[in-house]
């Protein structure tokens, strides 16, 4: 079967598998442009459809294409303004369905299969796999908010809806939100986790491209909507208007809404009163800073995961000196781990104190340009290669590693990293970071590469 026939077969199969609104909104009219080294390049009409297919429906579409091709292939979606007109076939979809239906469904009347198509596999979500309930240290100061988050994850929209978490930076709000998302998604629920900035950007794109119907279909067809840093929609009238109607739609149909902010809803003074009242209408809980005992427990948990041996005195010193929030504690711990792994020496108290003092001492920060240049050189490329549009296997891997290190080492935000990498979207950066983080858990070669690049960057400071 040639590539065009393969795509045509997969396209018709997806037309039957996907729910009609999903297919009509995102995939209808997509065409195979060419095949490059085993990668099917699929043309779509706009950037929003491209991102949705690449980030959310990729696994479902790829499976259909692999089934049609009889071998493993990869996909890439590109915006094409002059898509070829779809062919009108003489054979009817009913006959095509009869030829392709699963043997287990032979006894099911055909009209029922068409009237109620099976729900496709859930789209992949951009979540950090490390953010789970098992890895959250639920000490006394936060045991109530932990228990509430777990209850929401176990029975969405049954216990607390909406569920609003607030607290200072680096205390674990994002961890709890993504733990809820990971738990719900693992049970087959449709979940969207999104920072409020991304929600606003999606809305702006939909207005610019006249695809507001697609935007609403995406955000109002989920089982669980989780919005982080919701305080940033304050003062943005269009965003608040759209979020208000999205909130009402989900709440009306008994779908779970989870929100996080740095302040209590009543303290969001520039937020519309109608939104504040809805946020306060559910369960509102705050995340407290960890106590010394909790910080020690967190350090011990991380040390076990990294297989690093820390003495009790070193652990207590680190927990005492890094007390601002969990994020600072993690930064100090990562410095300790890097020193122990790169030098191969036993970590003494003097060394640990030196690391902590160096961490808090003002110094030159590693820049995005340094990460780009060092990573590119390690892989034998130029920094321009990682910024450019080329997507060959080796360049793509180097680019993803550079994005991961940029997020881990620098203070740049996702949009800032995307801009440094040739104007790529924050969702692309997040996808790359999560992919590398997942690969690091099982790929010792990649672990060595990342360690070497980190060591070179630290040495150059």
Secondary structure, 3 states (H helix, E strand, C coil): CCHHHHHHHHHHHHHHHCCHHHHHHHHCCCEEEEEECCEEEEEECCHHHHHHHHHCCHHHHHHHHHHHHCCCCEEEEEECCCCCCCCCCCCCHHHHHHHHCCHHHCCCCHHHHHHCCCCCCCCCCCCCCCCCCCCCCCCHHHHHHHHHHHHHHHCCCCCCCCEEEECCCCCCHHHHHHHHHHHHHHCCCCEEEEEHHHHHHHHHHHHHCCCHHHHHHHHHCCCEEEEECHHHHCCCHHHHHHHHHHHHHHHHCCCEEEEEECCCHHHCCCCCHHHHHHHHCCEEEECCCCCHHHHHHHHHHHHHHHCCCCCHHHHHHHHHHCCCCHHHHHHHHHHHHHHHHHHCCCCCHHHHHHHHHHHHCCCCCCCHHHHHHHHHHHHCCCHHHHHCCCCCHHHHHHHHHHHHHHHHHCCCCHHHHHHHCCCCCHHHHHHHHHHHHHHHCCCHHHHHHHHHHHHHHHHCC
